[in-house]
């Protein structure tokens, strides 16, 4: 409520009390000043509450809340709405005491350890030594996100729509199928969902730590052929 509307409401209240707004009248004509202000505050609160209920029950495009395009909806039947997977990943990334004792570096392959597993989501800790990578893959029907804790990763995202014969993912040349390359530093996150095909690599000289959140099915990693067809395997 702007000042003009507030001032108008205040004057209407004073008028009902038969008080001149430019003079301080005696209590005999109106409740004491403190009581008047309490009443005005209550009146305005009721006005605000009524207006808020009206807008919620009959929303317009001006009052609707904006929903980010990459927001992941909670699974059907979930008792409480899950937080966005990026927020979950960031919280785990920040709580280093929670996973410091689990962290390892494997010279042969990426290290991965579960931090949380339940019927709603899985949270995993991964480490990447220089040169380690995840070949092109998707995550099946799973939705989720990953966050870089430290270091840098390079993510290459591919167009993967085998139903579209003109899709570049049908090319035998990965360079043609590549859609976009993302250079990800500490604190940055990426969201994924069904049909999302990507390749992730540590191209730098330093180790990388990342936190990954998987929903609706847990951690599914399926290598993808360049004909756009997922093949079994991968963890």
Order of alpha helices (4+ residues) and beta strands (2+ residues): alpha-alpha-alpha-beta-beta-beta-beta-beta-alpha-beta-beta-beta-beta-beta
